[in-house]
Amino acid sequence: MKKWFPLIVVGVFAAWLITGLRPAREKNEFNSAEFGRLPVLLNGRVQPLDSVGMNTLLSMRGKRTVGQSERADANGLRAPKLNPTEWLMEVMMRPDEADKYKSFRVQHPDLQSMLGGAADGLEYFSFNEIAANKENLRKIEEQARPVLQAEREKKSDPQLRTPFQKDLIHLFESLYLYNRLKNSMMPEGTHDFAALLAEFQKITASASAAIEKNGANAEDLKRDGANQAELQKLSSMLKHFEWLADVAYPLMVPPLDPAKSRDDWVSVGASLTRSPQVHPAVNYYAAMGTALNHKRPADFNRAVAEYKQWLEGRGLTTEMSKGRREFAFNHYEPFYKTTVIYVAALIFGCLFWLNLSETIRKAGYYLLGLGLLLHTVGLVIRMALEGRPPVTNLYSSAIFVGWGIVILGMIFERVFRVGVGIVMAGTGGFVTQIIAHHLSLSGDTMEMLRAVLDTNIWLATHVVVITLGYSAMFAAGLVAAAYVLLGFFTPLLTGEIRKALNRIVYGIICFATLFSFVGTVLGGIWADQSWGRFWGWDPKENGALLIVIWCAVILHARWGGLIKERGLMALALFGNVVTAFSWFGVNMLGVGLHAYGFMDKAFSWLMIFNVSQAALIALAMVPEERWRSFRFGGKTAGAGGLATVNLKPGRA
């Protein structure tokens, strides 16, 4: 049984991954999945409607699903949740229903109190709850606009917002985005858009015929009583469509001739105001909206299928394929699944330290391999979807840093089979995935690069190499943390284990020095091509230089005999602080050419991380006689301790 246990564990997780490949069953007769695969243009890239819904929900409420209640009823049952596509369908086509769902996250107690939800601790609100008191919307706007105006005029700094202002601005922007979505496909409050378009086409054709027949101009037609009512109605319709053109969020109408310009997408409102002929895509969307409002699933599904055929017939097969692939990627959630696997591997690594069972260690190691395989597949798919290198923004850098840490952990666990590599990789993989999840709350993680970051070969190699340097520095810090915690609190840090961890940290820092230095030089070459100078003392450039300098300090201190084992660990731990500043801190400054990743919400977490590293450094500096492992003379009591683990290179 012990022999097969690691394979059984991996088999269970692999089966879980395979079951996720099955297409989700529809909750009702409306084929929401096919609707979610339809392509639109947003944030400079073609993406499926499912991504629009998912990224909007994450931004507004921090979750991928939404329901009418966050609590169970008297029978202990919860209201069914809507996935991103289902929620988006309601918002775009049945906003009256969407207004009932708790789509808005409100965290500050004063803002909750203003909305009438503090008494029972509400954190999520529906639009109906917010707008129940008409004064609420006015108060939110009156308090948010002056803050935003002052920031636009440089009279105030967004980083200096109070917690109340941060939550207020988030709610204000969420309400604005929600309103844009409600008016992206059809005018809000319209229940039969197909009939409205038919009437629009009829009036437009009638007016055009009258002008062509009588040679009358607009003023003549206004004086004609027979046409005046129709013209007034046409004018009213055009005003509604102009409103749609002004506020629409995704561009949902593709070009009629993709051969001329595949990127010439427009909003529904813009399409209706630019041409008297209704675009076929608008008619298909109108049919979907009317069918959903009148609860006719067969008509809805037929409109979706016919629109897909029309897109393929127009040669938009690339966009259709992109929509299908990204939809599948969204619903499979590979990085969420890797997080679960890394946590399981971390648990097995910690259990190994408790009982030193080789079976447990192998189970953890094999799980890491499974997680790394899925992690790699997820990275490759993201690269294919974006058509970019693996690192293009802070989100993708977090994913890539975690990937690098896991690879390093597996390499060192294969060489030194003491569980440290498993714990290091599991912790690094898990933490970086959590960081990536929080970064995804800011919006689309696959949006097009800013012009200054438009890729070339130097950018692609620079970001990959320097991010591997980040991974190595964090990996060295994680091993150093394991050294300190094991040595100070347990008797497990034996002489052999100490030597192994010392070699691991030293080797990783050598690796980090090489990649950080080469990555910084490549960044200079890219900057010279993009900005006309190799080095400009930009905050991000200074941060990269600090990592290289700190690596050099560590190596020279070790080579010169200025530090021993505990000193090396303390310096490696401070390397975590330096790297975190270069990776995240400089982006929070909001200045310089690299301020594109500004994330003020991460500041408190960065400070907590720095404090934790300072605490570990303080433990590392405590005299040896106070370390529990050293009180045991660097040996574990009794046979069967860690001293018996084979530290020689060999099979994992």
C-alpha positions in Angstrom: 0.0 0.0 0.0 2.8 2.4 0.9 4.4 1.8 -2.5 1.2 2.8 -4.3 0.0 5.6 -2.1 1.8 8.4 -3.9 0.4 7.2 -7.3 -3.1 6.9 -5.8 -2.9 10.5 -4.4 -1.8 11.9 -7.8 -4.4 9.7 -9.6 -7.2 11.2 -7.4 -6.1 14.8 -8.3 -5.6 13.9 -11.9 -9.1 12.5 -12.1 -10.4 15.8 -10.6 -8.6 17.7 -13.3 -10.0 15.5 -16.0 -13.6 15.9 -14.8 -13.1 19.6 -15.1 -12.8 19.1 -18.9 -16.4 18.1 -19.3 -18.7 20.8 -20.6 -20.9 22.3 -17.9 -24.6 21.5 -18.1 -27.0 24.3 -18.8 -29.2 25.2 -15.9 -32.1 25.9 -18.1 -33.1 25.7 -21.8 -31.3 28.9 -22.9 -27.9 28.0 -24.3 -25.9 30.6 -22.3 -22.6 28.8 -23.0 -22.8 29.5 -26.8 -23.8 33.1 -26.1 -20.8 33.4 -23.8 -18.5 32.2 -26.6 -19.6 35.0 -29.0 -16.7 37.4 -29.7 -16.7 41.2 -29.0 -14.0 43.8 -29.0 -12.9 45.3 -25.6 -9.7 46.7 -24.1 -8.1 46.6 -27.5 -8.6 42.8 -28.1 -11.2 40.4 -29.3 -12.6 38.3 -26.4 -15.7 36.3 -25.6 -18.7 37.8 -23.9 -17.9 35.4 -21.0 -14.7 37.2 -20.4 -16.5 40.5 -20.3 -18.9 39.2 -17.7 -16.1 37.5 -15.6 -13.8 40.5 -15.5 -16.6 42.9 -14.7 -17.9 40.7 -11.9 -14.4 40.3 -10.4 -13.9 44.0 -10.6 -17.3 44.9 -9.1 -17.8 42.2 -6.4 -14.5 40.2 -6.3 -16.1 36.9 -7.2 -17.0 35.1 -10.4 -20.5 34.3 -9.5 -23.5 36.3 -8.2 -26.8 35.5 -6.5 -29.8 37.3 -5.1 -28.7 36.5 -1.6 -25.5 35.8 0.2 -27.3 33.9 3.0 -29.2 30.7 3.3 -32.9 30.8 3.8 -34.9 29.4 6.7 -34.5 25.9 5.3 -30.7 26.3 4.9 -30.9 26.6 1.1 -29.1 29.2 -0.9 -30.5 31.0 -4.0 -28.9 29.7 -7.2 -25.8 31.5 -8.4 -25.3 32.9 -11.9 -22.1 32.4 -13.7 -20.5 35.4 -15.6 -22.3 34.7 -18.9 -25.7 34.2 -17.3 -25.3 37.4 -15.3 -24.2 39.3 -18.3 -27.2 38.1 -20.3 -29.5 39.4 -17.5 -27.7 42.8 -17.3 -27.7 43.3 -21.1 -31.1 41.9 -21.9 -33.2 41.9 -18.7 -31.7 44.6 -16.5 -34.9 44.6 -14.3 -33.9 41.1 -13.2 -30.2 41.8 -13.0 -31.0 44.7 -10.6 -32.1 42.1 -8.0 -28.6 40.4 -7.9 -26.0 41.4 -5.3 -23.5 42.6 -7.8 -21.8 45.3 -5.8 -19.2 44.9 -3.0 -19.3 47.5 -0.2 -16.8 47.0 2.6 -16.5 50.2 4.5 -19.0 50.4 7.5 -19.8 54.1 6.9 -20.7 53.4 3.3 -22.7 50.4 4.3 -24.5 52.5 6.8 -25.2 55.2 4.2 -26.8 52.5 2.0 -28.8 51.1 5.0 -27.0 47.8 5.3 -24.7 48.2 8.3 -27.3 46.8 10.8 -27.1 43.2 9.6 -23.5 43.4 8.3 -24.2 43.4 4.6 -21.2 43.4 2.4 -22.9 42.8 -1.0 -25.7 45.0 -2.4 -28.0 44.7 -5.4 -28.7 47.7 -7.5 -32.3 47.8 -6.2 -31.0 48.0 -2.7 -28.7 50.8 -3.5 -31.3 52.7 -5.5 -34.2 52.0 -3.1 -33.5 55.4 -1.6 -33.1 57.8 -4.5 -30.9 59.9 -2.3 -28.2 57.1 -2.2 -27.2 57.5 -5.9 -27.1 61.3 -5.5 -24.9 61.1 -2.4 -22.6 58.6 -4.0 -22.1 60.8 -7.0 -21.8 64.1 -5.0 -19.1 62.6 -2.8 -17.2 60.7 -5.5 -17.0 63.4 -8.3 -15.1 66.0 -6.2 -12.5 63.4 -5.3 -12.0 62.3 -8.9 -12.0 65.9 -10.1 -9.3 66.9 -7.6 -7.2 63.9 -8.7 -7.5 64.8 -12.4 -6.4 68.4 -11.6 -3.4 67.0 -9.7 -4.7 68.6 -6.5 -4.9 65.3 -4.8 -3.1 62.0 -5.0 -5.1 58.7 -5.5 -2.7 57.0 -3.1 -3.8 59.4 -0.3 -7.5 58.4 -0.4 -9.0 57.5 2.9 -10.4 53.9 3.2 -13.9 55.4 2.9 -13.0 57.3 -0.3 -11.4 54.1 -1.8 -14.6 52.1 -1.2 -16.8 55.0 -2.4 -14.8 55.5 -5.6 -14.9 51.7 -6.2 -18.7 51.7 -5.8 -19.2 54.8 -8.0 -17.1 53.3 -10.8 -18.9 49.9 -10.4 -22.3 51.6 -10.8 -21.0 53.5 -13.8 -19.7 50.3 -15.4 -22.9 48.5 -14.6 -24.9 51.2 -16.3 -22.7 51.0 -19.4 -23.3 47.2 -19.6 -27.1 47.7 -19.3 -27.0 49.9 -22.4 -24.5 48.0 -24.5 -26.9 45.7 -26.4 -30.3 47.5 -26.3 -31.8 50.6 -24.6 -32.5 49.8 -20.9 -36.1 49.0 -20.3 -36.7 47.6 -23.8 -38.4 44.2 -23.7 -38.9 43.7 -27.4 -35.9 45.1 -29.2 -36.7 43.1 -32.4 -40.0 44.9 -32.7 -38.4 48.3 -32.0 -35.8 47.7 -34.8 -38.5 46.6 -37.2 -40.4 49.8 -36.5 -37.1 51.8 -36.9 -36.4 50.3 -40.3 -40.0 50.9 -41.4 -39.9 54.6 -40.4 -36.5 55.1 -41.9 -37.6 53.5 -45.2 -40.7 55.6 -45.2 -38.9 58.8 -44.6 -36.3 58.0 -47.3 -39.0 57.1 -49.8 -40.8 60.4 -49.1 -37.7 62.4 -49.6 -36.7 60.6 -52.8 -40.3 60.8 -54.2 -41.1 64.4 -53.4 -37.7 65.9 -53.3 -38.6 67.3 -49.9 -36.1 68.4 -47.4 -36.4 67.8 -43.6 -38.3 71.0 -43.0 -40.9 70.1 -45.7 -41.5 66.7 -44.1 -41.9 68.3 -40.6 -44.7 70.5 -42.0 -46.4 67.4 -43.6 -48.8 66.2 -40.9 -48.7 62.6 -42.3 -44.9 62.4 -41.7 -44.5 64.5 -38.6 -45.4 61.9 -36.1 -43.1 59.4 -37.7 -40.2 61.9 -37.8 -40.7 62.6 -34.1 -40.6 59.0 -33.3 -37.5 58.5 -35.5 -35.9 61.4 -33.7 -36.6 59.8 -30.3 -35.2 56.5 -31.4 -32.0 58.1 -32.7 -31.5 59.9 -29.4 -31.8 56.5 -27.6 -29.3 55.0 -30.0 -26.9 57.9 -29.6 -27.0 57.2 -25.9 -26.1 53.6 -26.6 -23.2 54.8 -28.7 -22.0 57.1 -26.0 -22.1 54.7 -23.0 -21.7 51.2 -24.5 -18.9 49.1 -22.9 -18.0 46.2 -25.3 -18.0 46.8 -29.1 -20.4 44.1 -30.2 -20.9 44.7 -33.9 -18.1 43.3 -36.2 -17.0 44.8 -39.5 -19.1 43.8 -42.5 -15.9 43.4 -44.6 -13.2 41.9 -42.3 -10.8 41.8 -45.3 -10.5 45.6 -45.0 -10.1 45.9 -41.2 -10.7 43.1 -38.7 -10.5 45.6 -35.9 -13.2 47.9 -37.1 -15.8 46.9 -34.5 -18.4 49.4 -33.3 -21.1 49.5 -30.6 -24.7 48.7 -31.3 -25.7 52.3 -30.8 -22.9 53.6 -33.2 -24.0 51.0 -35.8 -27.6 52.2 -35.7 -26.8 55.9 -35.9 -24.2 55.6 -38.7 -26.3 53.8 -41.3 -30.0 53.6 -42.1 -29.5 49.8 -42.7 -29.6 47.8 -39.6 -26.4 45.6 -39.3 -27.2 41.9 -39.3 -25.4 41.4 -36.0 -27.8 44.0 -34.4 -30.8 42.1 -35.7 -29.4 38.8 -34.2 -28.8 40.4 -30.8 -32.3 41.9 -30.9 -33.7 38.5 -31.6 -31.8 37.1 -28.6 -33.0 39.9 -26.3 -36.6 39.5 -27.3 -36.5 35.7 -26.9 -35.0 36.0 -23.4 -37.5 38.5 -22.3 -40.4 36.5 -23.6 -39.0 33.2 -22.3 -38.6 31.5 -25.7 -35.4 29.4 -25.4 -35.8 27.9 -28.9 -35.8 31.3 -30.5 -32.9 32.4 -28.4 -30.8 29.4 -29.3 -31.7 29.7 -32.9 -30.6 33.4 -33.0 -27.3 32.5 -31.4 -26.7 29.6 -33.8 -27.6 31.8 -36.9 -25.3 34.6 -35.7 -22.4 32.1 -35.3 -23.1 30.9 -38.9 -23.1 34.5 -40.1 -19.8 35.3 -38.4 -18.2 32.2 -39.9 -19.6 33.1 -43.3 -18.0 36.5 -43.1 -14.6 35.0 -42.5 -14.4 35.8 -38.8 -13.4 32.3 -38.0 -10.3 33.5 -36.1 -12.4 35.6 -33.8 -14.8 32.7 -33.2 -12.0 30.3 -32.4 -10.5 32.9 -30.0 -13.9 33.1 -28.3 -14.2 29.3 -27.9 -10.7 28.9 -26.6 -10.8 31.7 -24.1 -14.3 30.6 -22.9 -12.9 27.1 -22.2 -9.9 28.6 -20.4 -12.1 30.8 -18.2 -14.3 27.9 -17.2 -11.5 25.4 -16.6 -9.7 27.8 -14.2 -6.3 26.1 -14.5 -4.5 28.5 -12.0 -7.2 28.0 -9.4 -6.7 24.2 -9.7 -2.9 24.6 -9.4 -3.5 26.5 -6.2 -5.4 23.6 -4.7 -2.7 21.2 -5.8 0.2 23.3 -4.4 -1.6 23.6 -1.0 -2.0 19.8 -1.0 1.7 19.4 -1.8 2.7 21.8 0.9 0.6 19.8 3.5 2.4 16.6 2.4 5.8 18.4 2.8 5.0 19.5 6.3 3.7 16.0 7.2 7.0 14.6 6.0 8.8 16.8 8.5 6.6 15.4 11.3 7.0 11.7 10.5 9.8 11.5 7.9 7.9 9.0 5.8 9.4 8.6 2.4 5.9 7.7 1.1 4.5 11.0 2.2 7.5 12.9 0.7 7.0 11.2 -2.7 3.3 12.0 -2.7 4.1 15.7 -2.2 6.8 15.6 -4.8 4.5 13.9 -7.4 1.7 16.4 -6.6 4.2 19.2 -7.3 4.9 17.7 -10.7 1.2 17.5 -11.5 0.7 21.1 -10.4 3.7 22.2 -12.4 2.3 20.5 -15.5 -1.0 22.2 -15.2 0.7 25.5 -14.4 2.8 25.2 -17.5 -0.2 24.4 -19.7 -2.0 27.4 -18.3 0.9 29.7 -19.1 1.2 28.3 -22.7 -2.5 28.8 -23.3 -2.4 32.4 -22.0 0.6 33.1 -24.3 -1.4 31.7 -27.2 -4.5 33.7 -26.4 -2.5 36.9 -25.9 0.0 36.3 -28.7 2.6 37.7 -26.2 5.5 36.5 -24.0 4.5 35.0 -20.7 5.0 38.3 -18.7 3.2 41.4 -19.8 1.7 42.8 -16.6 1.8 42.3 -12.8 -0.8 39.5 -13.0 1.2 37.5 -15.5 4.4 38.2 -13.6 2.9 36.7 -10.4 1.9 33.6 -12.3 5.4 33.3 -13.9 7.2 33.9 -10.6 5.3 31.1 -9.0 6.1 28.8 -11.9 9.8 29.6 -11.6 9.7 29.0 -7.8 8.0 25.6 -8.3 10.6 24.5 -10.9 13.5 25.5 -8.5 11.8 23.7 -5.6 11.4 20.5 -7.6 15.0 20.6 -8.8 16.4 21.0 -5.2 14.0 18.4 -3.8 15.3 15.9 -6.4 18.9 16.6 -5.3 18.3 17.0 -1.5 15.4 14.8 -0.5 14.6 16.5 2.8 11.2 18.0 2.0 12.5 21.6 1.9 12.0 21.8 -1.9 8.4 20.6 -1.6 7.6 23.1 1.1 9.4 25.9 -0.7 7.6 25.2 -4.0 4.2 24.6 -2.4 4.4 27.8 -0.5 5.8 29.9 -3.4 3.2 28.5 -5.8 0.3 29.0 -3.5 1.2 32.5 -2.4 1.9 33.8 -5.9 -1.4 32.4 -7.1 -3.2 34.2 -4.3 -1.4 37.4 -5.3 -2.4 36.9 -8.9 -6.0 36.4 -7.9 -6.1 39.7 -6.1 -4.4 41.4 -9.0 -7.1 40.0 -11.3 -9.7 42.1 -9.4 -8.5 45.2 -11.2 -9.9 44.1 -14.6 -8.9 42.3 -17.7 -5.6 40.4 -17.2 -5.1 39.9 -20.9 -5.6 43.5 -22.1 -3.4 44.8 -24.8 0.0 46.2 -23.8 0.5 49.9 -23.5 2.3 51.4 -26.4 5.5 51.9 -24.4 5.5 48.1 -23.8 4.9 47.1 -27.3 6.9 43.9 -27.6 10.0 43.0 -29.5 12.6 40.4 -29.0 14.5 42.4 -26.3 11.3 42.9 -24.3 10.3 39.3 -24.5 13.7 38.1 -23.3 14.1 40.9 -20.7 10.9 40.2 -18.9 11.3 36.5 -18.9 14.9 36.5 -17.7 14.5 39.1 -15.0 11.3 37.5 -13.7 13.2 34.2 -13.4 15.6 36.3 -11.3 12.7 37.4 -9.1 11.6 33.7 -8.7 15.1 32.7 -7.7 15.4 35.4 -5.0 12.1 34.5 -3.5 13.0 30.8 -3.6 16.3 31.5 -1.7 14.3 33.5 0.8 11.8 30.7 1.3 14.5 28.2 1.9 16.1 30.6 4.4 12.8 31.0 6.1 12.6 27.2 6.4 16.1 27.1 7.9 15.3 29.7 10.5 11.9 28.2 11.5 13.2 24.7 11.7 16.3 25.7 13.6 14.7 28.0 16.1 11.4 26.1 16.9 12.3 22.4 16.3 15.1 20.0 16.8 15.0 18.9 13.2 17.8 21.2 11.8 20.6 18.6 12.0 24.2 19.2 10.9 23.6 17.5 7.5 20.3 19.4 7.0 22.0 22.7 7.8 24.8 22.0 5.2 22.2 21.0 2.6 20.1 24.2 3.1 23.2 26.3 3.1 24.2 24.9 -0.3 20.7 25.3 -1.6 20.5 29.0 -0.7 24.0 29.7 -2.0 23.2 27.9 -5.3 19.9 29.7 -5.8 21.5 33.1 -5.1 24.2 32.4 -7.7 21.4 31.6 -10.2 19.5 34.8 -9.2 22.6 36.9 -9.6 23.1 35.7 -13.2 19.5 36.1 -14.3 18.9 39.4 -12.5 22.1 40.9 -14.0 21.4 39.6 -17.6 17.7 40.6 -17.3 18.7 44.1 -16.3 21.2 44.5 -19.2 18.5 43.2 -21.6 16.1 45.7 -20.2 18.6 48.5 -20.9 19.0 47.3 -24.5 15.2 47.4 -24.9 15.0 50.8 -23.3 17.6 52.1 -25.7 15.5 50.9 -28.6 12.2 52.1 -27.2 13.1 55.3 -25.4 16.5 56.2 -26.9 18.5 55.7 -23.7 20.1 52.7 -22.1 19.6 53.9 -18.5 17.5 56.7 -17.0 17.4 56.0 -13.2 13.7 55.2 -13.5 12.3 53.7 -10.2 11.9 50.3 -11.8 15.4 50.3 -13.2 16.7 51.3 -9.8 14.8 48.4 -8.3 16.3 45.9 -10.7 19.8 47.3 -10.0 19.2 47.0 -6.2 18.6 43.2 -6.7 21.8 42.8 -8.6 23.7 44.8 -6.0 22.2 42.9 -3.1 23.1 39.5 -4.7 26.6 40.8 -5.1 26.7 41.8 -1.5 25.6 38.4 -0.3 28.1 36.5 -2.5 31.1 38.8 -1.6 30.2 38.6 2.1 30.2 34.8 1.9 33.3 34.5 -0.1 35.1 36.9 2.2 34.1 34.9 5.3 32.1 37.9 6.7 29.0 35.7 7.1 28.4 32.1 8.0 25.2 30.0 7.7 22.9 32.1 9.7 24.2 35.3 8.2 23.6 34.0 4.7 20.0 33.2 5.7 19.5 36.6 7.1 20.8 38.3 4.0 18.6 36.0 1.8 15.6 36.9 3.8 16.3 40.6 3.3 16.6 39.8 -0.4 12.8 39.1 -0.3 12.3 42.6 0.9 14.5 44.1 -1.9 12.8 41.9 -4.6 9.3 42.7 -3.4 10.1 46.4 -3.6 11.5 46.0 -7.1 8.6 43.8 -8.3 5.6 45.6 -6.6 6.8 48.6 -4.6 8.1 50.8 -7.5 4.8 50.3 -9.3 2.9 51.8 -6.3 5.0 55.0 -6.5 2.8 56.1 -9.5 5.8 57.7 -11.2 8.3 56.8 -13.9 7.9 55.0 -17.2 7.1 51.7 -15.4 4.2 53.0 -13.3 1.7 51.1 -15.6 1.0 48.5 -12.9 0.0 50.9 -10.0 -1.7 48.9 -7.3 -2.3 50.9 -4.1 -4.5 48.1 -2.6 -1.4 45.9 -2.3 0.5 48.4 -0.1 -0.7 47.1 3.2 0.1 43.5 2.2 3.5 44.5 1.1 4.2 46.1 4.5 2.9 43.0 6.2 5.2 40.9 4.1 8.2 43.1 5.0 7.4 43.0 8.7 7.3 39.2 8.5 10.7 39.1 6.8 12.1 41.5 9.5 10.8 39.1 12.2 12.5 36.1 10.5 15.7 38.1 10.2 15.5 38.9 13.9 15.1 35.2 14.7 18.1 34.5 12.5 20.2 36.9 14.6 19.3 35.2 17.9 22.4 33.5 19.5 22.8 29.9 18.6 22.4 28.6 22.1 18.8 29.8 22.1 17.9 27.8 18.9 16.2 24.6 19.8 18.1 22.6 17.1 21.4 23.8 18.4 20.5 23.0 21.9 20.3 19.4 20.7 23.8 19.8 19.3 22.5 19.7 15.7 21.2 16.2 16.1 17.8 14.7 16.5 17.1 12.6 19.5 16.9 8.9 18.8 17.1 6.8 15.7 15.0 7.5 12.7 15.3 11.3 12.8 16.1 13.6 10.0 19.8 12.7 10.3 18.9 9.4 8.7 17.5 11.0 5.5 19.6 10.4 2.5 21.0 13.8 1.4 23.0 12.5 -1.5 21.8 13.3 -5.0 19.5 10.6 -6.4 16.0 9.8 -7.4 13.2 11.9 -6.0 
